Amino acid sequence: MCTDIVTLERRSRMMSRVKGKNTKPEMIVRSLCHQMGLRFRLHRRDLPGTPDLVFPKHNLCIFVHGCFWH
């Protein structure tokens, strides 16, 4: 079994600094979609999983996972 080398409080502070929105990979995808003329909504909380990009016209959602955990 692996044990953590930092305290729970320190781990909590470290993880709270991890961004969930407007990450660099997400901004790249948003820029490319916008350049292609696609219109979208961001972070729709009324949809399951809170997708990063929602294209209502096309009935499409995109989740951008750019961190090393995914």
VOPAGU-2260 file (C-alpha; in pm, 1 decimal, decimal comma):
REM VOPAGU-2260
SITE   aa  ch    i         X         Y         Z
SITE  MET   A    0       0,0       0,0       0,0
SITE  CYS   A    1     130,0     346,1     -92,8
SITE  THR   A    2     128,9     622,1     167,2
SITE  ASP   A    3     119,1     993,1      94,9
SITE  ILE   A    4     426,4    1196,4     193,2
SITE  VAL   A    5     232,6    1519,9     253,6
SITE  THR   A    6     -32,2    1599,7     512,1
SITE  LEU   A    7    -400,8    1601,5     425,8
SITE  GLU   A    8    -415,9    1979,0     469,4
SITE  ARG   A    9    -122,9    2038,8     233,6
SITE  ARG   A   10    -262,7    1794,9     -24,6
SITE  SER   A   11    -596,1    1976,7      -6,6
SITE  ARG   A   12    -426,1    2312,4     -70,6
SITE  MET   A   13    -227,5    2166,1    -361,2
SITE  MET   A   14    -532,4    2011,6    -526,4
SITE  SER   A   15    -744,5    2324,6    -480,2
SITE  ARG   A   16    -501,8    2509,6    -706,8
SITE  VAL   A   17    -562,0    2272,8    -999,9
SITE  LYS   A   18    -767,7    2459,9   -1259,2
SITE  GLY   A   19   -1089,8    2310,5   -1383,5
SITE  LYS   A   20   -1183,0    2574,1   -1639,9
SITE  ASN   A   21    -998,4    2774,9   -1905,1
SITE  THR   A   22    -697,9    2544,4   -1915,2
SITE  LYS   A   23    -443,4    2581,5   -2193,8
SITE  PRO   A   24    -564,4    2274,5   -2392,3
SITE  GLU   A   25    -923,5    2396,7   -2358,8
SITE  MET   A   26    -830,4    2743,9   -2481,0
SITE  ILE   A   27    -657,9    2591,7   -2786,4
SITE  VAL   A   28    -966,5    2386,2   -2876,1
SITE  ARG   A   29   -1192,2    2688,9   -2822,3
SITE  SER   A   30    -971,2    2903,2   -3046,0
SITE  LEU   A   31    -971,9    2642,9   -3325,0
SITE  CYS   A   32   -1350,5    2601,2   -3306,9
SITE  HIS   A   33   -1400,9    2976,4   -3317,6
SITE  GLN   A   34   -1165,7    3010,9   -3617,9
SITE  MET   A   35   -1372,6    2747,6   -3799,1
SITE  GLY   A   36   -1681,9    2959,8   -3742,5
SITE  LEU   A   37   -1842,3    2730,7   -3486,6
SITE  ARG   A   38   -2043,1    2891,1   -3209,3
SITE  PHE   A   39   -2059,8    2732,1   -2867,1
SITE  ARG   A   40   -2150,5    2776,3   -2502,7
SITE  LEU   A   41   -1908,0    2716,5   -2217,4
SITE  HIS   A   42   -1935,9    2499,9   -1906,6
SITE  ARG   A   43   -2310,6    2433,7   -1913,8
SITE  ARG   A   44   -2390,8    2332,2   -1557,4
SITE  ASP   A   45   -2736,9    2207,0   -1650,9
SITE  LEU   A   46   -2584,8    1916,9   -1850,3
SITE  PRO   A   47   -2436,7    1602,5   -1693,5
SITE  GLY   A   48   -2063,8    1635,3   -1631,3
SITE  THR   A   49   -2052,6    2011,0   -1709,4
SITE  PRO   A   50   -1905,8    1984,9   -2062,0
SITE  ASP   A   51   -1635,4    2234,6   -2159,5
SITE  LEU   A   52   -1788,8    2321,6   -2497,8
SITE  VAL   A   53   -2152,0    2281,6   -2601,7
SITE  PHE   A   54   -2265,6    2326,2   -2961,2
SITE  PRO   A   55   -2646,0    2361,9   -2927,8
SITE  LYS   A   56   -2704,0    2386,9   -3304,2
SITE  HIS   A   57   -2531,7    2053,3   -3361,7
SITE  ASN   A   58   -2652,1    1885,1   -3041,1
SITE  LEU   A   59   -2287,8    1815,2   -2949,0
SITE  CYS   A   60   -2072,7    1843,0   -2635,2
SITE  ILE   A   61   -1694,1    1833,2   -2597,5
SITE  PHE   A   62   -1496,8    1755,7   -2283,0
SITE  VAL   A   63   -1132,2    1866,9   -2296,7
SITE  HIS   A   64    -908,7    1665,0   -2061,6
SITE  GLY   A   65    -564,5    1813,2   -2085,3
SITE  CYS   A   66    -410,8    1723,2   -1751,2
SITE  PHE   A   67    -186,3    1423,6   -1697,7
SITE  TRP   A   68    -447,9    1243,4   -1484,3
SITE  HIS   A   69    -669,7    1178,5   -1787,5
